[in-house]
Amino acid sequence: MHMSANDEYVSPSAQATIHQGLKDNPLVTIYRYEGVSHGFSRMGNSAYRKEAAELARDRTLAFLKQHLGSGVKV
């Protein structure tokens, strides 16, 4: 799960609740991106932040390759 630290749609208290509820679940990894807001990974969006977007993309691709297998092109 990718969460922007400054997400205007998910309050800090809601983010804390999500973290608290999922922190012990071995099937969930939560990545928090400091200094970015909602839509940080969407090209063309005013909130787009290339460095954070590329990190989120790389983490997502690694997850897909790990769980779908190396024979799947992503």
N, CA, C and O atoms as a Maestro MAE file, in Angstrom:
{
 s_m_m2io_version
 :::
 2.0.0
}

f_m_ct {
 s_m_title
 :::
 protein
 m_atom[296] {
  # First column is atom index #
  i_m_mmod_type
  r_m_x_coord
  r_m_y_coord
  r_m_z_coord
  i_m_residue_number
  s_m_chain_name
  s_m_pdb_residue_name
  s_m_pdb_atom_name
  i_m_atomic_number
  :::
  1 25 0.844 -1.158 0.000 1 A "MET " " N  " 7
  2 3 0.000 0.000 0.000 1 A "MET " " CA " 6
  3 2 0.895 1.228 0.000 1 A "MET " " C  " 6
  4 15 1.838 1.326 0.786 1 A "MET " " O  " 8
  5 25 0.591 2.156 -0.884 2 A "HIS " " N  " 7
  6 3 1.357 3.396 -0.978 2 A "HIS " " CA " 6
  7 2 0.518 4.530 -0.394 2 A "HIS " " C  " 6
  8 15 -0.622 4.742 -0.808 2 A "HIS " " O  " 8
  9 25 1.085 5.259 0.568 3 A "MET " " N  " 7
  10 3 0.362 6.362 1.198 3 A "MET " " CA " 6
  11 2 1.206 7.626 1.162 3 A "MET " " C  " 6
  12 15 2.381 7.617 1.529 3 A "MET " " O  " 8
  13 25 0.595 8.699 0.718 4 A "SER " " N  " 7
  14 3 1.296 9.983 0.741 4 A "SER " " CA " 6
  15 2 1.082 10.626 2.104 4 A "SER " " C  " 6
  16 15 -0.035 10.650 2.623 4 A "SER " " O  " 8
  17 25 2.147 11.139 2.670 5 A "ALA " " N  " 7
  18 3 2.089 11.705 4.016 5 A "ALA " " CA " 6
  19 2 1.158 12.905 4.094 5 A "ALA " " C  " 6
  20 15 0.541 13.145 5.132 5 A "ALA " " O  " 8
  21 25 1.052 13.654 3.017 6 A "ASN " " N  " 7
  22 3 0.235 14.870 3.014 6 A "ASN " " CA " 6
  23 2 -1.045 14.699 2.198 6 A "ASN " " C  " 6
  24 15 -1.494 15.631 1.532 6 A "ASN " " O  " 8
  25 25 -1.623 13.506 2.258 7 A "ASP " " N  " 7
  26 3 -2.821 13.222 1.462 7 A "ASP " " CA " 6
  27 2 -4.015 14.009 1.997 7 A "ASP " " C  " 6
  28 15 -4.417 13.836 3.148 7 A "ASP " " O  " 8
  29 25 -4.571 14.865 1.165 8 A "GLU " " N  " 7
  30 3 -5.697 15.683 1.597 8 A "GLU " " CA " 6
  31 2 -7.011 14.911 1.672 8 A "GLU " " C  " 6
  32 15 -8.010 15.435 2.166 8 A "GLU " " O  " 8
  33 25 -7.019 13.655 1.180 9 A "TYR " " N  " 7
  34 3 -8.225 12.836 1.231 9 A "TYR " " CA " 6
  35 2 -8.181 11.795 2.346 9 A "TYR " " C  " 6
  36 15 -9.214 11.229 2.703 9 A "TYR " " O  " 8
  37 25 -7.004 11.541 2.895 10 A "VAL " " N  " 7
  38 3 -6.850 10.573 3.988 10 A "VAL " " CA " 6
  39 2 -6.133 11.298 5.119 10 A "VAL " " C  " 6
  40 15 -4.927 11.536 5.055 10 A "VAL " " O  " 8
  41 25 -6.879 11.640 6.138 11 A "SER " " N  " 7
  42 3 -6.342 12.440 7.243 11 A "SER " " CA " 6
  43 2 -5.235 11.700 7.988 11 A "SER " " C  " 6
  44 15 -5.139 10.476 7.897 11 A "SER " " O  " 8
  45 25 -4.413 12.421 8.713 12 A "PRO " " N  " 7
  46 3 -3.383 11.761 9.525 12 A "PRO " " CA " 6
  47 2 -3.971 10.736 10.497 12 A "PRO " " C  " 6
  48 15 -3.375 9.681 10.713 12 A "PRO " " O  " 8
  49 25 -5.124 11.035 11.081 13 A "SER " " N  " 7
  50 3 -5.728 10.068 12.006 13 A "SER " " CA " 6
  51 2 -6.226 8.832 11.259 13 A "SER " " C  " 6
  52 15 -6.128 7.719 11.775 13 A "SER " " O  " 8
  53 25 -6.756 9.015 10.053 14 A "ALA " " N  " 7
  54 3 -7.180 7.866 9.250 14 A "ALA " " CA " 6
  55 2 -5.971 7.033 8.836 14 A "ALA " " C  " 6
  56 15 -6.027 5.804 8.845 14 A "ALA " " O  " 8
  57 25 -4.885 7.701 8.475 15 A "GLN " " N  " 7
  58 3 -3.671 6.969 8.126 15 A "GLN " " CA " 6
  59 2 -3.152 6.177 9.324 15 A "GLN " " C  " 6
  60 15 -2.715 5.036 9.176 15 A "GLN " " O  " 8
  61 25 -3.202 6.777 10.499 16 A "ALA " " N  " 7
  62 3 -2.751 6.085 11.711 16 A "ALA " " CA " 6
  63 2 -3.621 4.865 11.986 16 A "ALA " " C  " 6
  64 15 -3.114 3.823 12.400 16 A "ALA " " O  " 8
  65 25 -4.922 4.985 11.760 17 A "THR " " N  " 7
  66 3 -5.834 3.859 11.956 17 A "THR " " CA " 6
  67 2 -5.513 2.735 10.980 17 A "THR " " C  " 6
  68 15 -5.512 1.563 11.357 17 A "THR " " O  " 8
  69 25 -5.245 3.085 9.744 18 A "ILE " " N  " 7
  70 3 -4.879 2.083 8.733 18 A "ILE " " CA " 6
  71 2 -3.590 1.378 9.142 18 A "ILE " " C  " 6
  72 15 -3.515 0.150 9.108 18 A "ILE " " O  " 8
  73 25 -2.590 2.143 9.523 19 A "HIS " " N  " 7
  74 3 -1.314 1.557 9.949 19 A "HIS " " CA " 6
  75 2 -1.515 0.634 11.147 19 A "HIS " " C  " 6
  76 15 -0.994 -0.481 11.174 19 A "HIS " " O  " 8
  77 25 -2.266 1.098 12.126 20 A "GLN " " N  " 7
  78 3 -2.499 0.307 13.335 20 A "GLN " " CA " 6
  79 2 -3.209 -1.002 13.002 20 A "GLN " " C  " 6
  80 15 -2.868 -2.057 13.537 20 A "GLN " " O  " 8
  81 25 -4.192 -0.925 12.121 21 A "GLY " " N  " 7
  82 3 -4.965 -2.110 11.771 21 A "GLY " " CA " 6
  83 2 -4.214 -3.119 10.923 21 A "GLY " " C  " 6
  84 15 -4.545 -4.305 10.939 21 A "GLY " " O  " 8
  85 25 -3.218 -2.674 10.187 22 A "LEU " " N  " 7
  86 3 -2.528 -3.568 9.252 22 A "LEU " " CA " 6
  87 2 -1.082 -3.880 9.615 22 A "LEU " " C  " 6
  88 15 -0.454 -4.716 8.965 22 A "LEU " " O  " 8
  89 25 -0.547 -3.235 10.627 23 A "LYS " " N  " 7
  90 3 0.885 -3.355 10.915 23 A "LYS " " CA " 6
  91 2 1.345 -4.778 11.221 23 A "LYS " " C  " 6
  92 15 2.501 -5.114 10.966 23 A "LYS " " O  " 8
  93 25 0.474 -5.609 11.754 24 A "ASP " " N  " 7
  94 3 0.859 -6.976 12.096 24 A "ASP " " CA " 6
  95 2 0.468 -7.988 11.024 24 A "ASP " " C  " 6
  96 15 0.674 -9.189 11.205 24 A "ASP " " O  " 8
  97 25 -0.085 -7.525 9.926 25 A "ASN " " N  " 7
  98 3 -0.493 -8.412 8.845 25 A "ASN " " CA " 6
  99 2 0.714 -8.663 7.938 25 A "ASN " " C  " 6
  100 15 1.203 -7.740 7.287 25 A "ASN " " O  " 8
  101 25 1.193 -9.904 7.893 26 A "PRO " " N  " 7
  102 3 2.386 -10.195 7.085 26 A "PRO " " CA " 6
  103 2 2.141 -10.084 5.577 26 A "PRO " " C  " 6
  104 15 3.090 -10.090 4.793 26 A "PRO " " O  " 8
  105 25 0.893 -9.983 5.178 27 A "LEU " " N  " 7
  106 3 0.574 -9.878 3.755 27 A "LEU " " CA " 6
  107 2 0.495 -8.436 3.272 27 A "LEU " " C  " 6
  108 15 0.269 -8.184 2.088 27 A "LEU " " O  " 8
  109 25 0.680 -7.494 4.186 28 A "VAL " " N  " 7
  110 3 0.543 -6.078 3.836 28 A "VAL " " CA " 6
  111 2 1.829 -5.328 4.153 28 A "VAL " " C  " 6
  112 15 2.380 -5.440 5.248 28 A "VAL " " O  " 8
  113 25 2.287 -4.572 3.185 29 A "THR " " N  " 7
  114 3 3.401 -3.649 3.390 29 A "THR " " CA " 6
  115 2 2.882 -2.255 3.078 29 A "THR " " C  " 6
  116 15 2.302 -2.018 2.019 29 A "THR " " O  " 8
  117 25 3.096 -1.346 4.002 30 A "ILE " " N  " 7
  118 3 2.662 0.031 3.799 30 A "ILE " " CA " 6
  119 2 3.891 0.905 3.608 30 A "ILE " " C  " 6
  120 15 4.795 0.936 4.443 30 A "ILE " " O  " 8
  121 25 3.901 1.610 2.492 31 A "TYR " " N  " 7
  122 3 4.971 2.563 2.209 31 A "TYR " " CA " 6
  123 2 4.400 3.968 2.365 31 A "TYR " " C  " 6
  124 15 3.357 4.294 1.798 31 A "TYR " " O  " 8
  125 25 5.083 4.778 3.127 32 A "ARG " " N  " 7
  126 3 4.659 6.164 3.360 32 A "ARG " " CA " 6
  127 2 5.660 7.082 2.658 32 A "ARG " " C  " 6
  128 15 6.872 6.953 2.831 32 A "ARG " " O  " 8
  129 25 5.137 7.992 1.878 33 A "TYR " " N  " 7
  130 3 5.967 8.908 1.107 33 A "TYR " " CA " 6
  131 2 5.851 10.309 1.711 33 A "TYR " " C  " 6
  132 15 4.812 10.961 1.616 33 A "TYR " " O  " 8
  133 25 6.930 10.746 2.327 34 A "GLU " " N  " 7
  134 3 6.962 12.044 2.998 34 A "GLU " " CA " 6
  135 2 7.029 13.178 1.976 34 A "GLU " " C  " 6
  136 15 7.659 13.051 0.926 34 A "GLU " " O  " 8
  137 25 6.378 14.269 2.299 35 A "GLY " " N  " 7
  138 3 6.473 15.470 1.478 35 A "GLY " " CA " 6
  139 2 5.682 15.441 0.183 35 A "GLY " " C  " 6
  140 15 5.853 16.317 -0.665 35 A "GLY " " O  " 8
  141 25 4.820 14.447 0.019 36 A "VAL " " N  " 7
  142 3 4.006 14.388 -1.197 36 A "VAL " " CA " 6
  143 2 2.531 14.314 -0.819 36 A "VAL " " C  " 6
  144 15 2.181 13.957 0.306 36 A "VAL " " O  " 8
  145 25 1.679 14.656 -1.775 37 A "SER " " N  " 7
  146 3 0.246 14.622 -1.524 37 A "SER " " CA " 6
  147 2 -0.440 13.648 -2.481 37 A "SER " " C  " 6
  148 15 0.204 13.011 -3.315 37 A "SER " " O  " 8
  149 25 -1.747 13.551 -2.339 38 A "HIS " " N  " 7
  150 3 -2.555 12.635 -3.133 38 A "HIS " " CA " 6
  151 2 -2.279 12.860 -4.622 38 A "HIS " " C  " 6
  152 15 -2.248 14.000 -5.086 38 A "HIS " " O  " 8
  153 25 -2.083 11.788 -5.352 39 A "GLY " " N  " 7
  154 3 -1.827 11.886 -6.782 39 A "GLY " " CA " 6
  155 2 -0.368 12.074 -7.143 39 A "GLY " " C  " 6
  156 15 -0.044 12.412 -8.282 39 A "GLY " " O  " 8
  157 25 0.513 11.857 -6.178 40 A "PHE " " N  " 7
  158 3 1.946 12.095 -6.415 40 A "PHE " " CA " 6
  159 2 2.527 11.232 -7.518 40 A "PHE " " C  " 6
  160 15 3.562 11.576 -8.088 40 A "PHE " " O  " 8
  161 25 1.881 10.117 -7.831 41 A "SER " " N  " 7
  162 3 2.442 9.214 -8.841 41 A "SER " " CA " 6
  163 2 1.752 9.343 -10.199 41 A "SER " " C  " 6
  164 15 2.072 8.601 -11.127 41 A "SER " " O  " 8
  165 25 0.824 10.262 -10.321 42 A "ARG " " N  " 7
  166 3 0.074 10.425 -11.567 42 A "ARG " " CA " 6
  167 2 0.685 11.522 -12.428 42 A "ARG " " C  " 6
  168 15 0.570 12.708 -12.118 42 A "ARG " " O  " 8
  169 25 1.337 11.113 -13.515 43 A "MET " " N  " 7
  170 3 1.929 12.090 -14.442 43 A "MET " " CA " 6
  171 2 0.861 13.052 -14.932 43 A "MET " " C  " 6
  172 15 -0.271 12.657 -15.211 43 A "MET " " O  " 8
  173 25 1.231 14.297 -15.032 44 A "GLY " " N  " 7
  174 3 0.296 15.311 -15.484 44 A "GLY " " CA " 6
  175 2 -0.479 15.962 -14.350 44 A "GLY " " C  " 6
  176 15 -1.079 17.021 -14.534 44 A "GLY " " O  " 8
  177 25 -0.469 15.340 -13.186 45 A "ASN " " N  " 7
  178 3 -1.129 15.895 -12.010 45 A "ASN " " CA " 6
  179 2 -0.209 16.939 -11.387 45 A "ASN " " C  " 6
  180 15 1.010 16.765 -11.377 45 A "ASN " " O  " 8
  181 25 -0.776 18.008 -10.875 46 A "SER " " N  " 7
  182 3 0.056 19.047 -10.250 46 A "SER " " CA " 6
  183 2 0.794 18.524 -9.020 46 A "SER " " C  " 6
  184 15 1.794 19.110 -8.606 46 A "SER " " O  " 8
  185 25 0.312 17.429 -8.430 47 A "ALA " " N  " 7
  186 3 0.956 16.839 -7.252 47 A "ALA " " CA " 6
  187 2 2.066 15.853 -7.623 47 A "ALA " " C  " 6
  188 15 2.758 15.339 -6.744 47 A "ALA " " O  " 8
  189 25 2.237 15.589 -8.922 48 A "TYR " " N  " 7
  190 3 3.223 14.592 -9.368 48 A "TYR " " CA " 6
  191 2 4.618 14.921 -8.845 48 A "TYR " " C  " 6
  192 15 5.098 16.050 -8.954 48 A "TYR " " O  " 8
  193 25 5.254 13.893 -8.269 49 A "ARG " " N  " 7
  194 3 6.630 14.007 -7.785 49 A "ARG " " CA " 6
  195 2 7.400 12.810 -8.328 49 A "ARG " " C  " 6
  196 15 7.225 11.679 -7.874 49 A "ARG " " O  " 8
  197 25 8.247 13.079 -9.300 50 A "LYS " " N  " 7
  198 3 8.926 12.027 -10.059 50 A "LYS " " CA " 6
  199 2 9.657 11.023 -9.176 50 A "LYS " " C  " 6
  200 15 9.485 9.816 -9.350 50 A "LYS " " O  " 8
  201 25 10.459 11.489 -8.244 51 A "GLU " " N  " 7
  202 3 11.265 10.570 -7.433 51 A "GLU " " CA " 6
  203 2 10.384 9.614 -6.628 51 A "GLU " " C  " 6
  204 15 10.632 8.408 -6.611 51 A "GLU " " O  " 8
  205 25 9.371 10.139 -5.971 52 A "ALA " " N  " 7
  206 3 8.470 9.294 -5.183 52 A "ALA " " CA " 6
  207 2 7.660 8.377 -6.094 52 A "ALA " " C  " 6
  208 15 7.428 7.216 -5.759 52 A "ALA " " O  " 8
  209 25 7.231 8.893 -7.241 53 A "ALA " " N  " 7
  210 3 6.453 8.095 -8.190 53 A "ALA " " CA " 6
  211 2 7.263 6.917 -8.715 53 A "ALA " " C  " 6
  212 15 6.748 5.805 -8.825 53 A "ALA " " O  " 8
  213 25 8.520 7.158 -9.036 54 A "GLU " " N  " 7
  214 3 9.367 6.076 -9.542 54 A "GLU " " CA " 6
  215 2 9.642 5.040 -8.461 54 A "GLU " " C  " 6
  216 15 9.692 3.845 -8.750 54 A "GLU " " O  " 8
  217 25 9.818 5.479 -7.235 55 A "LEU " " N  " 7
  218 3 10.023 4.539 -6.135 55 A "LEU " " CA " 6
  219 2 8.770 3.685 -5.928 55 A "LEU " " C  " 6
  220 15 8.874 2.471 -5.750 55 A "LEU " " O  " 8
  221 25 7.598 4.303 -5.949 56 A "ALA " " N  " 7
  222 3 6.346 3.561 -5.802 56 A "ALA " " CA " 6
  223 2 6.167 2.570 -6.951 56 A "ALA " " C  " 6
  224 15 5.754 1.431 -6.731 56 A "ALA " " O  " 8
  225 25 6.476 3.000 -8.174 57 A "ARG " " N  " 7
  226 3 6.378 2.111 -9.335 57 A "ARG " " CA " 6
  227 2 7.317 0.919 -9.191 57 A "ARG " " C  " 6
  228 15 6.915 -0.221 -9.421 57 A "ARG " " O  " 8
  229 25 8.562 1.178 -8.813 58 A "ASP " " N  " 7
  230 3 9.537 0.098 -8.665 58 A "ASP " " CA " 6
  231 2 9.104 -0.891 -7.587 58 A "ASP " " C  " 6
  232 15 9.265 -2.100 -7.752 58 A "ASP " " O  " 8
  233 25 8.561 -0.386 -6.497 59 A "ARG " " N  " 7
  234 3 8.086 -1.265 -5.425 59 A "ARG " " CA " 6
  235 2 6.896 -2.100 -5.894 59 A "ARG " " C  " 6
  236 15 6.786 -3.277 -5.551 59 A "ARG " " O  " 8
  237 25 6.013 -1.494 -6.672 60 A "THR " " N  " 7
  238 3 4.857 -2.214 -7.194 60 A "THR " " CA " 6
  239 2 5.295 -3.294 -8.174 60 A "THR " " C  " 6
  240 15 4.798 -4.419 -8.114 60 A "THR " " O  " 8
  241 25 6.209 -2.972 -9.066 61 A "LEU " " N  " 7
  242 3 6.699 -3.961 -10.029 61 A "LEU " " CA " 6
  243 2 7.401 -5.119 -9.333 61 A "LEU " " C  " 6
  244 15 7.227 -6.272 -9.728 61 A "LEU " " O  " 8
  245 25 8.186 -4.831 -8.310 62 A "ALA " " N  " 7
  246 3 8.859 -5.891 -7.551 62 A "ALA " " CA " 6
  247 2 7.832 -6.801 -6.893 62 A "ALA " " C  " 6
  248 15 7.999 -8.021 -6.884 62 A "ALA " " O  " 8
  249 25 6.774 -6.218 -6.344 63 A "PHE " " N  " 7
  250 3 5.706 -6.997 -5.714 63 A "PHE " " CA " 6
  251 2 5.035 -7.907 -6.743 63 A "PHE " " C  " 6
  252 15 4.827 -9.094 -6.489 63 A "PHE " " O  " 8
  253 25 4.700 -7.349 -7.896 64 A "LEU " " N  " 7
  254 3 4.033 -8.139 -8.927 64 A "LEU " " CA " 6
  255 2 4.918 -9.274 -9.420 64 A "LEU " " C  " 6
  256 15 4.442 -10.396 -9.588 64 A "LEU " " O  " 8
  257 25 6.180 -9.005 -9.650 65 A "LYS " " N  " 7
  258 3 7.097 -10.057 -10.094 65 A "LYS " " CA " 6
  259 2 7.236 -11.142 -9.041 65 A "LYS " " C  " 6
  260 15 7.274 -12.328 -9.370 65 A "LYS " " O  " 8
  261 25 7.312 -10.745 -7.782 66 A "GLN " " N  " 7
  262 3 7.450 -11.715 -6.695 66 A "GLN " " CA " 6
  263 2 6.220 -12.615 -6.600 66 A "GLN " " C  " 6
  264 15 6.352 -13.821 -6.389 66 A "GLN " " O  " 8
  265 25 5.040 -12.047 -6.752 67 A "HIS " " N  " 7
  266 3 3.819 -12.802 -6.514 67 A "HIS " " CA " 6
  267 2 3.199 -13.405 -7.767 67 A "HIS " " C  " 6
  268 15 2.394 -14.332 -7.669 67 A "HIS " " O  " 8
  269 25 3.555 -12.901 -8.929 68 A "LEU " " N  " 7
  270 3 3.021 -13.455 -10.169 68 A "LEU " " CA " 6
  271 2 4.017 -14.360 -10.875 68 A "LEU " " C  " 6
  272 15 3.647 -15.126 -11.764 68 A "LEU " " O  " 8
  273 25 5.269 -14.270 -10.482 69 A "GLY " " N  " 7
  274 3 6.296 -15.098 -11.082 69 A "GLY " " CA " 6
  275 2 7.096 -14.350 -12.126 69 A "GLY " " C  " 6
  276 15 6.658 -13.333 -12.665 69 A "GLY " " O  " 8
  277 25 8.264 -14.867 -12.396 70 A "SER " " N  " 7
  278 3 9.179 -14.185 -13.308 70 A "SER " " CA " 6
  279 2 8.751 -14.296 -14.766 70 A "SER " " C  " 6
  280 15 9.251 -13.550 -15.608 70 A "SER " " O  " 8
  281 25 7.838 -15.208 -15.084 71 A "GLY " " N  " 7
  282 3 7.397 -15.378 -16.462 71 A "GLY " " CA " 6
  283 2 6.382 -14.343 -16.914 71 A "GLY " " C  " 6
  284 15 6.040 -14.277 -18.095 71 A "GLY " " O  " 8
  285 25 5.903 -13.541 -15.988 72 A "VAL " " N  " 7
  286 3 4.899 -12.537 -16.310 72 A "VAL " " CA " 6
  287 2 5.587 -11.216 -16.611 72 A "VAL " " C  " 6
  288 15 6.416 -10.741 -15.835 72 A "VAL " " O  " 8
  289 25 5.234 -10.630 -17.747 73 A "LYS " " N  " 7
  290 3 5.817 -9.330 -18.091 73 A "LYS " " CA " 6
  291 2 4.965 -8.234 -17.468 73 A "LYS " " C  " 6
  292 15 3.749 -8.180 -17.651 73 A "LYS " " O  " 8
  293 25 5.640 -7.362 -16.726 74 A "VAL " " N  " 7
  294 3 4.925 -6.223 -16.120 74 A "VAL " " CA " 6
  295 2 5.604 -4.938 -16.515 74 A "VAL " " C  " 6
  296 15 5.166 -3.860 -16.115 74 A "VAL " " O  " 8
  :::
 }
 m_bond[295] {
  # First column is bond index #
  i_m_from
  i_m_to
  i_m_order
  :::
  1 1 2 1
  2 2 3 1
  3 3 4 2
  4 3 5 1
  5 5 6 1
  6 6 7 1
  7 7 8 2
  8 7 9 1
  9 9 10 1
  10 10 11 1
  11 11 12 2
  12 11 13 1
  13 13 14 1
  14 14 15 1
  15 15 16 2
  16 15 17 1
  17 17 18 1
  18 18 19 1
  19 19 20 2
  20 19 21 1
  21 21 22 1
  22 22 23 1
  23 23 24 2
  24 23 25 1
  25 25 26 1
  26 26 27 1
  27 27 28 2
  28 27 29 1
  29 29 30 1
  30 30 31 1
  31 31 32 2
  32 31 33 1
  33 33 34 1
  34 34 35 1
  35 35 36 2
  36 35 37 1
  37 37 38 1
  38 38 39 1
  39 39 40 2
  40 39 41 1
  41 41 42 1
  42 42 43 1
  43 43 44 2
  44 43 45 1
  45 45 46 1
  46 46 47 1
  47 47 48 2
  48 47 49 1
  49 49 50 1
  50 50 51 1
  51 51 52 2
  52 51 53 1
  53 53 54 1
  54 54 55 1
  55 55 56 2
  56 55 57 1
  57 57 58 1
  58 58 59 1
  59 59 60 2
  60 59 61 1
  61 61 62 1
  62 62 63 1
  63 63 64 2
  64 63 65 1
  65 65 66 1
  66 66 67 1
  67 67 68 2
  68 67 69 1
  69 69 70 1
  70 70 71 1
  71 71 72 2
  72 71 73 1
  73 73 74 1
  74 74 75 1
  75 75 76 2
  76 75 77 1
  77 77 78 1
  78 78 79 1
  79 79 80 2
  80 79 81 1
  81 81 82 1
  82 82 83 1
  83 83 84 2
  84 83 85 1
  85 85 86 1
  86 86 87 1
  87 87 88 2
  88 87 89 1
  89 89 90 1
  90 90 91 1
  91 91 92 2
  92 91 93 1
  93 93 94 1
  94 94 95 1
  95 95 96 2
  96 95 97 1
  97 97 98 1
  98 98 99 1
  99 99 100 2
  100 99 101 1
  101 101 102 1
  102 102 103 1
  103 103 104 2
  104 103 105 1
  105 105 106 1
  106 106 107 1
  107 107 108 2
  108 107 109 1
  109 109 110 1
  110 110 111 1
  111 111 112 2
  112 111 113 1
  113 113 114 1
  114 114 115 1
  115 115 116 2
  116 115 117 1
  117 117 118 1
  118 118 119 1
  119 119 120 2
  120 119 121 1
  121 121 122 1
  122 122 123 1
  123 123 124 2
  124 123 125 1
  125 125 126 1
  126 126 127 1
  127 127 128 2
  128 127 129 1
  129 129 130 1
  130 130 131 1
  131 131 132 2
  132 131 133 1
  133 133 134 1
  134 134 135 1
  135 135 136 2
  136 135 137 1
  137 137 138 1
  138 138 139 1
  139 139 140 2
  140 139 141 1
  141 141 142 1
  142 142 143 1
  143 143 144 2
  144 143 145 1
  145 145 146 1
  146 146 147 1
  147 147 148 2
  148 147 149 1
  149 149 150 1
  150 150 151 1
  151 151 152 2
  152 151 153 1
  153 153 154 1
  154 154 155 1
  155 155 156 2
  156 155 157 1
  157 157 158 1
  158 158 159 1
  159 159 160 2
  160 159 161 1
  161 161 162 1
  162 162 163 1
  163 163 164 2
  164 163 165 1
  165 165 166 1
  166 166 167 1
  167 167 168 2
  168 167 169 1
  169 169 170 1
  170 170 171 1
  171 171 172 2
  172 171 173 1
  173 173 174 1
  174 174 175 1
  175 175 176 2
  176 175 177 1
  177 177 178 1
  178 178 179 1
  179 179 180 2
  180 179 181 1
  181 181 182 1
  182 182 183 1
  183 183 184 2
  184 183 185 1
  185 185 186 1
  186 186 187 1
  187 187 188 2
  188 187 189 1
  189 189 190 1
  190 190 191 1
  191 191 192 2
  192 191 193 1
  193 193 194 1
  194 194 195 1
  195 195 196 2
  196 195 197 1
  197 197 198 1
  198 198 199 1
  199 199 200 2
  200 199 201 1
  201 201 202 1
  202 202 203 1
  203 203 204 2
  204 203 205 1
  205 205 206 1
  206 206 207 1
  207 207 208 2
  208 207 209 1
  209 209 210 1
  210 210 211 1
  211 211 212 2
  212 211 213 1
  213 213 214 1
  214 214 215 1
  215 215 216 2
  216 215 217 1
  217 217 218 1
  218 218 219 1
  219 219 220 2
  220 219 221 1
  221 221 222 1
  222 222 223 1
  223 223 224 2
  224 223 225 1
  225 225 226 1
  226 226 227 1
  227 227 228 2
  228 227 229 1
  229 229 230 1
  230 230 231 1
  231 231 232 2
  232 231 233 1
  233 233 234 1
  234 234 235 1
  235 235 236 2
  236 235 237 1
  237 237 238 1
  238 238 239 1
  239 239 240 2
  240 239 241 1
  241 241 242 1
  242 242 243 1
  243 243 244 2
  244 243 245 1
  245 245 246 1
  246 246 247 1
  247 247 248 2
  248 247 249 1
  249 249 250 1
  250 250 251 1
  251 251 252 2
  252 251 253 1
  253 253 254 1
  254 254 255 1
  255 255 256 2
  256 255 257 1
  257 257 258 1
  258 258 259 1
  259 259 260 2
  260 259 261 1
  261 261 262 1
  262 262 263 1
  263 263 264 2
  264 263 265 1
  265 265 266 1
  266 266 267 1
  267 267 268 2
  268 267 269 1
  269 269 270 1
  270 270 271 1
  271 271 272 2
  272 271 273 1
  273 273 274 1
  274 274 275 1
  275 275 276 2
  276 275 277 1
  277 277 278 1
  278 278 279 1
  279 279 280 2
  280 279 281 1
  281 281 282 1
  282 282 283 1
  283 283 284 2
  284 283 285 1
  285 285 286 1
  286 286 287 1
  287 287 288 2
  288 287 289 1
  289 289 290 1
  290 290 291 1
  291 291 292 2
  292 291 293 1
  293 293 294 1
  294 294 295 1
  295 295 296 2
  :::
 }
}
